[in-house]
Amino acid sequence: MDYNSKEAQEEIKRIIQNALREDVGDGDHSSLSCIPATAVGKARLLVKDDGILAGVAFAKAVFKEVDPTLQIDVRIEDGSPVKYGDEAFYVTGSSQSILKAERLALNAMQRMSAIATKTKLFVDLLEGTGTKILDTRKTTPGIRILEKWAVVIGGGVNHRYGLYDVIMLKDNHIDFAGGVSKAIQKTKQYLKDTNRDLKIIVEARDLEEIKEILTNDGVYRILIDNFNYEDTRKAVELIGDQCLTESSGGITQDTARKYAECGVDFISSGALTHSVYNLDLSLKAVHE
């Protein structure tokens, strides 16, 4: 996805508006009660951890939605390595507006930075192998675009965005359809009948399923799921250049490099988005 596209920006705006509705309700009474509406202030985004920064562009969109007159002075861009004590940006303007936007901007940046940091770790582990790291649909409901955006910022590649943009035939689809070949054939007929042009990814549980998948044309990528190293190498040899290959299933930082060395084109990891610890960031008032 192009995160600067009109479609992406509209989705991001919806997320911001819904989050503000959830957080602000009928007003930020903590600020309204003790800070004059005319008060002007300045705050800095302080990094209190080491990692990869992500969410700066999103934070800018949050501040703009809350108050278009707020001024953002960005010192560190998305995708940059950061360390304790770095200052990512300064925001200047209405004190009430800064405080209203603070928690949403921080929550998103902390999570996005954690995802980008973990993704960069995998990218570095796979360096030189030609294998790319993919995310999955194992994302937080309602903010998928932010988490997948963070994966890209960290140097990873997005898998399908949802159920609508790529067809992925997993074990349950195959079992319900009556087997691998039937699932593929039915899918191809469906695409023809509905005049859709979608890529087809098929999950394989063993080498026999891979052999059967290869008897069908039109498969874009085979997902080699929960294979050991030896069988992964065999699978890659069987598939050759007939389609792309993807390893998945509990792959960790300790095993990713070994799977990449089996020759797969991609490794997918749900852990990029579902098992991260937020990067420690704070928005602190600047007294001038």
TAQUI-V198633 format. One record per residue. N is the residue number from 1. RES is the residue in one small letter. SS is DSSP state (@ for helix, = for strand, . for the rest). Layout:
N RES SS
N RES SS
This chain:
1 m .
2 d .
3 y .
4 n .
5 s .
6 k @
7 e @
8 a @
9 q @
10 e @
11 e @
12 i @
13 k @
14 r @
15 i @
16 i @
17 q @
18 n @
19 a @
20 l @
21 r @
22 e @
23 d @
24 v @
25 g .
26 d .
27 g .
28 d .
29 h @
30 s @
31 s @
32 l @
33 s @
34 c @
35 i .
36 p .
37 a .
38 t .
39 a .
40 v =
41 g =
42 k =
43 a =
44 r =
45 l =
46 l =
47 v =
48 k .
49 d .
50 d .
51 g =
52 i =
53 l .
54 a .
55 g .
56 v @
57 a @
58 f @
59 a @
60 k @
61 a @
62 v @
63 f @
64 k @
65 e @
66 v @
67 d .
68 p .
69 t .
70 l .
71 q =
72 i =
73 d =
74 v =
75 r .
76 i .
77 e .
78 d .
79 g .
80 s .
81 p =
82 v =
83 k .
84 y .
85 g .
86 d .
87 e =
88 a =
89 f =
90 y =
91 v =
92 t =
93 g =
94 s =
95 s @
96 q @
97 s @
98 i @
99 l @
100 k @
101 a @
102 e @
103 r @
104 l @
105 a @
106 l @
107 n @
108 a @
109 m @
110 q @
111 r @
112 m @
113 s @
114 a @
115 i @
116 a @
117 t @
118 k @
119 t @
120 k @
121 l @
122 f @
123 v @
124 d @
125 l @
126 l .
127 e .
128 g .
129 t .
130 g .
131 t .
132 k =
133 i =
134 l =
135 d .
136 t .
137 r .
138 k .
139 t .
140 t .
141 p .
142 g .
143 i .
144 r @
145 i @
146 l @
147 e @
148 k @
149 w @
150 a @
151 v @
152 v @
153 i @
154 g .
155 g .
156 g .
157 v =
158 n .
159 h .
160 r .
161 y .
162 g .
163 l .
164 y .
165 d .
166 v .
167 i =
168 m =
169 l =
170 k .
171 d @
172 n @
173 h @
174 i @
175 d @
176 f @
177 a @
178 g .
179 g .
180 v @
181 s @
182 k @
183 a @
184 i @
185 q @
186 k @
187 t @
188 k @
189 q @
190 y @
191 l @
192 k @
193 d @
194 t @
195 n .
196 r .
197 d .
198 l .
199 k .
200 i =
201 i =
202 v =
203 e =
204 a =
205 r .
206 d .
207 l @
208 e @
209 e @
210 i @
211 k @
212 e @
213 i @
214 l .
215 t .
216 n .
217 d .
218 g .
219 v .
220 y .
221 r =
222 i =
223 l =
224 i =
225 d =
226 n .
227 f .
228 n .
229 y @
230 e @
231 d @
232 t @
233 r @
234 k @
235 a @
236 v @
237 e @
238 l @
239 i @
240 g .
241 d .
242 q .
243 c .
244 l =
245 t =
246 e =
247 s =
248 s =
249 g .
250 g .
251 i .
252 t .
253 q .
254 d .
255 t .
256 a @
257 r @
258 k @
259 y @
260 a @
261 e .
262 c .
263 g .
264 v .
265 d .
266 f =
267 i =
268 s =
269 s .
270 g .
271 a @
272 l @
273 t @
274 h @
275 s .
276 v .
277 y .
278 n .
279 l .
280 d .
281 l =
282 s =
283 l =
284 k =
285 a =
286 v .
287 h .
288 e .
